[in-house]
Amino acid sequence: VAQDHENRAMKEKMALDGSVQVDFEDRKKTKNELKQQLYYLLTVYAGKTLPWGTLTGIRPTKIPMELLEDGKSEDEIRSYMKETYLASDEKIELSLSVAKRELELLSRIDYENGYSLYVGIPFCPSTCLYCSFTSYSLAANRSKVDLYLDALVKEMRFVADRMKGRRLDTVYFGGGTPTTLDEAALEAFLQEIQEHFDLSHLREFTVEAGRPDTLDPEKLLAIRQGGATRISINPQTMDDRVLAIMGRSHTSADILRAYQQALEAGHRDINMDLIAGLPGDTPAGFQHTMEQVLSLSPSNITVHTLALKKAATLYYEKRAALPTADMVEEMLSFASRSLRASDYHPY
């Protein structure tokens, strides 16, 4: 089996016949042992191991975070992650470092009396091929926008009243794409938040401005003046051919324009999202995207891996070939190396 050294601990504790003694009094232990057996059989069948071991598909930092909060040492956590989940040393160190950063960030949040506010706008200029979120084309649903916004304002006022006396830590204005709304509606919503919520203890106010085809200088200035401290401008890719395949009605030049306009409007905390594994993309294309985004020096760069969801058009409609697993791994490896070399660190 490839990478046999990573499986040594697993092989030593597993029976080759694939049997597990079920203990219904300890569901977690039984579940983990069953996962280990299944994983071992699949590694023999496929001739390869996975970097995250049995954690594949699970948010990995939650485990070391809980163990750190329980007072476990880093060496104890490393041993637990290796023996229980069969993760590689590299991924164990990554999850541990991210968990420590998360705990430091979360230590500033008031869990007892605090709360966070999410305001969702489920409209976009168009629906991206890979998207599985609750989001609707503005053009096809324009008649429903005002009804939705009226209901949302009522709910926001209700929440503000119920939360009086509690500390608002963060606001996230997401979607969909909130900047699909026109400037007047956007200003009205931001004004609602300022008028009805106590923002005196606010740590972060993010507005999802992901689609550059929804942005102009006036909207970006309205967002800044409306109290937002952070925005997202999300290329996903800087390859115009891949953008067209995804159903996005903008170009990479529009992304560069929107980013410059955001800076001119006074925005300094800007996140940019990328996706590794988009249909029609290649490692060379992804490298070009990464280099262009790094040249802008945004405050955050988020790298997602494409996941095929049943609610997404891409699940049923293949407009271009998907990159292979090896190609996606090459993309992610380049992203990790180039981000760290540019002094970006996972959190």
C-alpha positions as CSV (number, residue, x, y, z in Angstrom):
1,V,0.0,0.0,0.0
2,A,1.3,3.4,-0.9
3,Q,2.5,5.7,2.0
4,D,2.6,2.6,4.2
5,H,4.4,4.5,6.9
6,E,1.3,6.6,7.5
7,N,-0.7,3.4,8.0
8,R,1.6,1.7,10.5
9,A,-0.5,2.7,13.6
10,M,-3.7,1.8,11.8
11,K,-2.4,-1.7,10.8
12,E,-1.1,-2.5,14.3
13,K,-4.5,-1.9,15.9
14,M,-6.8,-3.5,13.2
15,A,-7.7,-7.0,12.7
16,L,-7.2,-8.1,9.1
17,D,-10.5,-9.9,8.9
18,G,-12.2,-6.5,9.1
19,S,-14.2,-7.4,12.3
20,V,-15.1,-4.9,15.0
21,Q,-16.5,-5.6,18.4
22,V,-19.5,-3.4,18.7
23,D,-20.0,-1.6,22.0
24,F,-23.4,0.0,22.0
25,E,-22.5,1.8,25.3
26,D,-19.8,3.8,23.4
27,R,-21.3,4.9,20.1
28,K,-18.4,7.3,19.2
29,K,-15.7,4.6,19.8
30,T,-17.7,2.1,17.7
31,K,-18.2,4.5,14.9
32,N,-14.5,5.4,14.7
33,E,-13.5,1.8,14.7
34,L,-15.9,1.0,11.9
35,K,-14.6,3.9,9.9
36,Q,-11.0,2.7,10.5
37,Q,-11.8,-0.8,9.2
38,L,-13.6,0.6,6.1
39,Y,-10.8,3.0,5.4
40,Y,-8.2,0.2,5.8
41,L,-10.1,-2.0,3.3
42,L,-10.4,0.9,0.8
43,T,-6.7,1.7,1.1
44,V,-5.8,-1.9,0.2
45,Y,-8.3,-1.8,-2.7
46,A,-7.2,1.6,-4.1
47,G,-3.5,1.4,-3.2
48,K,-3.4,4.8,-1.7
49,T,-4.1,6.7,1.5
50,L,-5.8,10.1,2.1
51,P,-4.1,13.0,3.8
52,W,-7.0,13.5,6.2
53,G,-7.6,9.8,6.8
54,T,-11.1,9.1,8.0
55,L,-11.7,12.8,8.5
56,T,-12.3,13.3,4.7
57,G,-15.5,15.4,4.4
58,I,-15.5,16.5,8.0
59,R,-14.4,19.9,9.4
60,P,-11.1,18.8,11.0
61,T,-10.3,21.7,13.2
62,K,-13.3,21.1,15.4
63,I,-11.6,18.1,17.0
64,P,-8.3,19.7,18.1
65,M,-10.2,22.8,19.2
66,E,-12.3,20.7,21.6
67,L,-9.3,18.8,22.9
68,L,-7.4,22.1,23.5
69,E,-10.4,23.4,25.4
70,D,-10.4,20.2,27.5
71,G,-6.8,20.9,28.4
72,K,-5.1,18.3,26.3
73,S,-1.4,18.9,25.3
74,E,-0.4,19.3,21.7
75,D,1.4,15.9,21.7
76,E,-1.7,14.2,23.1
77,I,-3.8,15.8,20.3
78,R,-1.3,14.6,17.7
79,S,-1.4,11.1,19.0
80,Y,-5.2,11.1,19.1
81,M,-5.5,12.5,15.6
82,K,-3.1,9.9,14.3
83,E,-4.5,6.8,16.1
84,T,-8.2,7.7,15.8
85,Y,-8.5,9.4,12.4
86,L,-5.3,8.1,10.7
87,A,-4.5,11.6,9.4
88,S,-1.1,12.5,8.0
89,D,1.4,14.4,10.1
90,E,1.2,17.4,7.7
91,K,-2.6,17.6,8.1
92,I,-2.4,17.1,11.9
93,E,-0.1,20.1,12.2
94,L,-2.3,22.2,9.9
95,S,-5.5,21.4,11.9
96,L,-3.7,22.1,15.2
97,S,-2.3,25.4,14.0
98,V,-5.7,26.5,12.7
99,A,-7.4,25.4,15.9
100,K,-5.1,27.6,18.0
101,R,-5.7,30.6,15.7
102,E,-9.5,30.0,15.8
103,L,-9.5,29.8,19.6
104,E,-7.5,33.1,19.8
105,L,-10.0,34.8,17.6
106,L,-13.0,33.3,19.3
107,S,-11.7,34.4,22.7
108,R,-12.7,37.9,21.8
109,I,-16.3,37.0,21.4
110,D,-18.9,37.3,24.2
111,Y,-20.5,33.8,24.3
112,E,-22.7,34.5,27.3
113,N,-24.3,37.8,26.2
114,G,-23.2,38.2,22.6
115,Y,-24.7,37.2,19.3
116,S,-24.0,37.5,15.5
117,L,-26.4,38.7,12.9
118,Y,-26.8,37.2,9.4
119,V,-28.9,39.0,6.8
120,G,-29.5,37.0,3.7
121,I,-30.4,38.3,0.2
122,P,-31.2,35.3,-2.0
123,F,-30.8,37.0,-5.4
124,C,-28.0,37.0,-7.9
125,P,-27.5,38.4,-11.5
126,S,-27.3,34.8,-12.6
127,T,-26.9,31.4,-11.0
128,C,-23.4,29.9,-11.2
129,L,-23.1,26.4,-12.6
130,Y,-21.7,25.0,-9.3
131,C,-24.0,26.9,-6.9
132,S,-26.2,25.0,-4.5
133,F,-27.3,27.9,-2.2
134,T,-30.8,29.3,-2.0
135,S,-30.3,31.9,-4.7
136,Y,-32.5,33.1,-7.5
137,S,-31.9,35.1,-10.7
138,L,-32.9,38.7,-10.2
139,A,-34.2,39.0,-13.7
140,A,-36.6,36.0,-13.3
141,N,-37.8,37.0,-9.8
142,R,-37.9,40.8,-9.9
143,S,-41.6,40.8,-8.9
144,K,-40.7,39.0,-5.6
145,V,-37.9,41.3,-4.5
146,D,-39.9,44.0,-2.8
147,L,-42.1,41.4,-1.0
148,Y,-39.0,39.7,0.3
149,L,-37.3,42.9,1.3
150,D,-40.5,44.1,3.2
151,A,-40.6,40.8,5.1
152,L,-36.9,40.9,5.9
153,V,-37.1,44.4,7.3
154,K,-40.0,43.3,9.6
155,E,-37.9,40.3,10.8
156,M,-34.8,42.5,11.4
157,R,-36.8,44.8,13.6
158,F,-38.2,41.9,15.5
159,V,-34.7,40.5,16.1
160,A,-33.4,43.9,17.1
161,D,-36.1,44.2,19.7
162,R,-35.6,40.7,21.1
163,M,-31.9,41.1,21.3
164,K,-31.9,44.4,23.3
165,G,-29.4,44.2,26.1
166,R,-27.2,41.7,24.3
167,R,-23.9,42.4,22.6
168,L,-23.8,42.3,18.8
169,D,-20.3,40.9,17.9
170,T,-20.5,40.5,14.1
171,V,-22.8,41.2,11.1
172,Y,-22.7,39.3,7.9
173,F,-24.7,40.6,5.0
174,G,-24.7,37.7,2.6
175,G,-26.8,35.8,0.0
176,G,-27.0,35.2,-2.9
177,T,-25.3,38.5,-3.7
178,P,-26.6,41.5,-1.6
179,T,-25.0,43.9,-4.1
180,T,-27.5,42.7,-6.7
181,L,-29.9,45.2,-5.0
182,D,-29.8,48.7,-6.3
183,E,-28.0,51.4,-4.5
184,A,-31.2,52.8,-2.8
185,A,-32.2,49.4,-1.4
186,L,-28.7,48.7,-0.2
187,E,-28.5,52.0,1.6
188,A,-31.9,51.4,3.1
189,F,-30.9,48.1,4.5
190,L,-27.6,49.3,5.9
191,Q,-29.5,52.2,7.5
192,E,-32.0,49.7,9.1
193,I,-29.1,47.9,10.7
194,Q,-27.6,51.1,12.0
195,E,-30.9,52.5,13.4
196,H,-32.2,49.3,15.1
197,F,-29.0,47.5,16.3
198,D,-26.4,48.6,18.8
199,L,-23.1,48.5,16.8
200,S,-20.9,50.0,19.6
201,H,-19.2,46.6,20.3
202,L,-19.2,45.4,16.7
203,R,-16.0,43.5,15.8
204,E,-16.7,43.0,12.1
205,F,-19.3,44.0,9.6
206,T,-19.0,42.0,6.3
207,V,-20.9,42.7,3.1
208,E,-20.8,40.0,0.4
209,A,-20.0,41.9,-2.7
210,G,-18.8,38.8,-4.6
211,R,-20.0,39.5,-8.1
212,P,-18.1,42.4,-9.8
213,D,-20.9,42.8,-12.3
214,T,-23.1,44.1,-9.4
215,L,-20.5,46.7,-8.3
216,D,-20.0,50.3,-9.1
217,P,-18.3,53.2,-7.3
218,E,-21.6,54.5,-5.8
219,K,-22.6,51.1,-4.3
220,L,-19.1,50.6,-2.9
221,L,-19.1,54.0,-1.3
222,A,-22.6,53.4,0.1
223,I,-21.4,50.1,1.7
224,R,-18.5,51.8,3.3
225,Q,-20.6,54.7,4.6
226,G,-23.2,52.2,5.8
227,G,-20.8,50.8,8.3
228,A,-19.2,47.8,6.6
229,T,-15.7,47.0,7.7
230,R,-15.1,44.1,5.3
231,I,-16.2,43.0,1.9
232,S,-15.8,40.1,-0.4
233,I,-15.0,40.4,-4.1
234,N,-14.9,36.8,-5.4
235,P,-13.3,36.0,-8.7
236,Q,-13.4,32.2,-8.3
237,T,-11.2,32.2,-11.4
238,M,-9.4,34.8,-13.5
239,D,-9.8,32.7,-16.6
240,D,-12.5,34.3,-18.8
241,R,-13.2,31.0,-20.6
242,V,-13.9,29.3,-17.3
243,L,-16.0,32.2,-16.1
244,A,-18.2,31.8,-19.2
245,I,-18.6,28.1,-18.6
246,M,-19.7,28.8,-15.1
247,G,-22.4,31.2,-16.3
248,R,-20.9,34.3,-14.9
249,S,-21.6,37.4,-17.0
250,H,-18.4,39.3,-16.2
251,T,-14.7,39.0,-17.1
252,S,-11.4,39.0,-15.2
253,A,-11.0,42.7,-16.2
254,D,-14.3,43.5,-14.4
255,I,-12.8,41.9,-11.2
256,L,-9.7,44.1,-11.4
257,R,-11.9,47.1,-12.0
258,A,-14.2,46.4,-9.0
259,Y,-11.2,45.8,-6.8
260,Q,-9.7,49.2,-7.7
261,Q,-13.0,50.9,-7.2
262,A,-13.3,49.3,-3.7
263,L,-9.9,50.7,-2.7
264,E,-11.0,54.1,-4.0
265,A,-14.1,53.9,-1.9
266,G,-12.0,53.4,1.2
267,H,-12.3,49.6,1.6
268,R,-9.2,48.0,3.1
269,D,-10.3,44.7,4.4
270,I,-11.2,42.7,1.3
271,N,-11.6,39.0,0.9
272,M,-11.3,37.1,-2.4
273,D,-12.6,33.6,-3.0
274,L,-11.1,31.1,-5.5
275,I,-12.3,27.6,-6.4
276,A,-9.9,24.8,-7.3
277,G,-11.4,22.2,-9.7
278,L,-13.8,24.3,-11.8
279,P,-14.9,22.8,-15.1
280,G,-12.5,23.6,-17.9
281,D,-9.8,24.8,-15.5
282,T,-6.2,23.5,-15.5
283,P,-3.3,23.7,-13.0
284,A,-1.7,26.3,-15.3
285,G,-4.9,28.3,-15.4
286,F,-5.3,28.1,-11.6
287,Q,-1.7,29.2,-11.1
288,H,-2.4,32.2,-13.3
289,T,-5.5,33.0,-11.2
290,M,-3.6,32.7,-8.0
291,E,-0.7,34.9,-9.2
292,Q,-3.2,37.6,-10.4
293,V,-5.1,37.6,-7.1
294,L,-1.8,37.7,-5.0
295,S,-0.7,40.7,-7.0
296,L,-3.7,42.6,-5.6
297,S,-2.7,41.9,-2.0
298,P,-6.2,41.4,-0.5
299,S,-6.4,40.9,3.2
300,N,-7.9,37.4,2.9
301,I,-7.8,34.8,0.2
302,T,-10.2,31.8,0.5
303,V,-9.5,28.7,-1.6
304,H,-12.4,26.3,-1.9
305,T,-12.3,22.9,-3.6
306,L,-15.2,22.3,-6.0
307,A,-17.9,20.0,-4.6
308,L,-20.6,18.6,-6.8
309,K,-23.9,19.2,-4.9
310,K,-27.2,17.8,-6.2
311,A,-28.8,21.2,-6.0
312,A,-26.3,22.6,-8.4
313,T,-26.8,22.7,-12.2
314,L,-23.3,21.3,-12.6
315,Y,-24.3,18.0,-11.0
316,Y,-26.6,17.3,-14.0
317,E,-25.2,19.4,-16.8
318,K,-21.5,18.9,-17.8
319,R,-20.5,21.9,-20.0
320,A,-16.8,21.1,-19.8
321,A,-14.5,18.4,-18.4
322,L,-13.8,18.5,-14.7
323,P,-10.1,18.5,-13.7
324,T,-8.9,15.1,-12.4
325,A,-8.2,14.6,-8.7
326,D,-4.4,14.8,-9.4
327,M,-4.9,18.1,-11.2
328,V,-6.9,19.5,-8.3
329,E,-4.2,18.4,-5.8
330,E,-1.7,20.2,-7.9
331,M,-3.8,23.3,-7.8
332,L,-4.2,23.1,-4.0
333,S,-0.5,22.4,-3.5
334,F,0.4,25.5,-5.5
335,A,-2.1,27.6,-3.6
336,S,-0.7,26.5,-0.2
337,R,2.9,27.1,-1.3
338,S,2.3,30.5,-2.9
339,L,0.1,31.8,-0.1
340,R,2.6,30.9,2.6
341,A,5.4,32.4,0.5
342,S,3.3,35.7,0.4
343,D,2.9,35.6,4.2
344,Y,-0.8,34.4,4.2
345,H,-1.6,31.9,7.0
346,P,-4.6,29.7,7.4
347,Y,-7.0,30.7,10.3
